[in-house]
Amino acid sequence: MDLDLFGKTVLVTGGASGIGAGICTVFAREGANILMNYRSRQAEAEAFAQELRQRYGVRVLPVQADITEPEAVEDLFVQARAQFETLDVLVNNAAGNVIFKPFQDYTEEDWHAAQAGICDHVFRMSQHFLRTCLATGREGRIINILSKSAILSSSIHNLTYVANKGALTALTRGMAKEFIPYGVYVNGIVPGYVRTRVHMDNTERTERVKKLLPLHSFAEPEEIGNVAAILASPLFRQMIGSIVDCTGGTLI
Ligand SMILES: NC(=O)c1ccc[n+]([C@@H]2O[C@H](COP(=O)([O-])OP(=O)(O)OC[C@H]3O[C@@H](n4cnc5c(N)ncnc54)[C@H](OP(=O)(O)O)[C@@H]3O)[C@@H](O)[C@H]2O)c1
């Protein structure tokens, strides 16, 4: 099936590694141009961008920005408008400042840092994206990468992450409803356990978790990318405000 994404422009936050890289790969495969936001490890981001250009013949622009900083996001959108004719899809993928602690040990600073790293930039990025769509009169798609922990509390000592992903889940549905008249359609994806550095750093734990999963394996980042491409496609316009379960049966 042709998803009709050829020539569209997609902005992916945290797009140079993990799930973000899987999303960039799938959109490039579908012929979309990529604005790949990254925060650190510039050489890796540039090398990955070059790999996608060579393999798929699309434009890939890596842009460094720490999206917890409002001015950096402002600059990111200035570059987006200067470099690409259109901006069609925003994938809010990045998350940082995940702080594991028993609830009673969290400080005020922890709470605010987690909110800044996980949640606040989705508001900021989405507002800039919506304003761009309104200014150009073009349709848009926003896809938020959420978490199963907002639905099923599977881990403990992780409540700042749970709370912020919960807020993002509500925000996704709220934005979806409010943005329909503007032609900007919003959905969320709930990944299960995906093979990224978060999980692969601890092999023993990974093997233990795998045995408990219904599919006995972690998802590949590109499997999440495949779902993001569907949600971005004009063919799937009836999907608005969906929170798509991509957990391989973990939430059933
Ligand atoms: N992996 C899973 O199993 C899983 C499950 C459920 C949900 N998720 C969600 O999926 C998303 C991606 O996770 P992942 O596992 O792929 O994580 P990852 O491998 O750590 O990748 C996250 C990417 O986001 C970037 N990033 C973080 N904060 C940023 C900021 N302030 N500005 C710009 N970029 C920033 C990171 O850059 P740096 O390299 O500079 O840190 C990194 O490239 C997250 O929203 C996560 O909560 C993941």
The ligand as a Tripos MOL2 file, in Angstrom:
@<TRIPOS>MOLECULE
LIG
   48    52     1     0     0
SMALL
NO_CHARGES

@<TRIPOS>ATOM
      1 N1         12.2790    1.9860   24.4670 N.am      1 LIG1
      2 C1         11.1250    1.6130   24.9640 C.2       1 LIG1
      3 O1         10.9040    0.4300   25.2480 O.2       1 LIG1
      4 C2         10.0240    2.6290   25.1830 C.ar      1 LIG1
      5 C3          8.8170    2.1750   25.7260 C.ar      1 LIG1
      6 C4          7.7740    3.0880   25.9100 C.ar      1 LIG1
      7 C5          7.9300    4.4040   25.5340 C.ar      1 LIG1
      8 N2          9.1180    4.8210   25.0240 N.ar      1 LIG1
      9 C6          9.2200    6.2250   24.6290 C.3       1 LIG1
     10 O2          9.7560    6.2970   23.3190 O.3       1 LIG1
     11 C7         10.4830    7.5040   23.1560 C.3       1 LIG1
     12 C8         11.8770    7.1990   22.6470 C.3       1 LIG1
     13 O3         12.5150    6.3270   23.5790 O.3       1 LIG1
     14 P1         13.8450    5.5200   23.2340 P.3       1 LIG1
     15 O4         13.7820    4.2610   23.9990 O.co2     1 LIG1
     16 O5         14.0750    5.4930   21.7860 O.co2     1 LIG1
     17 O6         14.9370    6.4570   23.9670 O.3       1 LIG1
     18 P2         16.4380    6.7880   23.5610 P.3       1 LIG1
     19 O7         17.0750    5.6700   22.8400 O.co2     1 LIG1
     20 O8         17.0460    7.2770   24.8410 O.co2     1 LIG1
     21 O9         16.2660    8.0030   22.5580 O.3       1 LIG1
     22 C9         15.7100    9.2120   23.0050 C.3       1 LIG1
     23 C10        16.2440   10.2890   22.0980 C.3       1 LIG1
     24 O10        15.6530   11.5360   22.5130 O.3       1 LIG1
     25 C11        16.6850   12.4920   22.6090 C.3       1 LIG1
     26 N3         16.3530   13.5360   23.5670 N.ar      1 LIG1
     27 C12        16.0890   13.4140   24.8810 C.ar      1 LIG1
     28 N4         15.8760   14.6090   25.4280 N.ar      1 LIG1
     29 C13        16.0230   15.5210   24.4320 C.ar      1 LIG1
     30 C14        15.9530   16.9250   24.3730 C.ar      1 LIG1
     31 N5         15.7050   17.6610   25.4540 N.pl3     1 LIG1
     32 N6         16.1430   17.5380   23.1830 N.ar      1 LIG1
     33 C15        16.3890   16.8170   22.0610 C.ar      1 LIG1
     34 N7         16.4930   15.4700   22.0560 N.ar      1 LIG1
     35 C16        16.3120   14.8410   23.2350 C.ar      1 LIG1
     36 C17        17.8990   11.7060   23.0760 C.3       1 LIG1
     37 O11        19.0660   12.4510   22.8400 O.3       1 LIG1
     38 P3         20.4270   12.2220   23.6790 P.3       1 LIG1
     39 O12        21.1550   11.1540   22.9180 O.co2     1 LIG1
     40 O13        21.1090   13.5340   23.6500 O.co2     1 LIG1
     41 O14        20.0290   11.7940   25.0460 O.co2     1 LIG1
     42 C18        17.7620   10.4550   22.2170 C.3       1 LIG1
     43 O15        18.2970   10.6590   20.9340 O.3       1 LIG1
     44 C19        10.4450    8.2010   24.5110 C.3       1 LIG1
     45 O16         9.3930    9.1360   24.5220 O.3       1 LIG1
     46 C20        10.1560    7.0760   25.4750 C.3       1 LIG1
     47 O17         9.5190    7.5280   26.6530 O.3       1 LIG1
     48 C21        10.1730    3.9710   24.8510 C.ar      1 LIG1
@<TRIPOS>BOND
     1     1     2 1
     2     2     3 2
     3     2     4 1
     4     4     5 ar
     5     4    48 ar
     6     5     6 ar
     7     6     7 ar
     8     7     8 ar
     9     8     9 1
    10     8    48 ar
    11     9    10 1
    12     9    46 1
    13    10    11 1
    14    11    12 1
    15    11    44 1
    16    12    13 1
    17    13    14 1
    18    14    15 2
    19    14    16 1
    20    14    17 1
    21    17    18 1
    22    18    19 2
    23    18    20 1
    24    18    21 1
    25    21    22 1
    26    22    23 1
    27    23    24 1
    28    23    42 1
    29    24    25 1
    30    25    26 1
    31    25    36 1
    32    26    27 ar
    33    26    35 ar
    34    27    28 ar
    35    28    29 ar
    36    29    30 ar
    37    29    35 ar
    38    30    31 1
    39    30    32 ar
    40    32    33 ar
    41    33    34 ar
    42    34    35 ar
    43    36    37 1
    44    36    42 1
    45    37    38 1
    46    38    39 2
    47    38    40 1
    48    38    41 1
    49    42    43 1
    50    44    45 1
    51    44    46 1
    52    46    47 1
@<TRIPOS>SUBSTRUCTURE
     1 LIG1         1 GROUP 0 **** ****
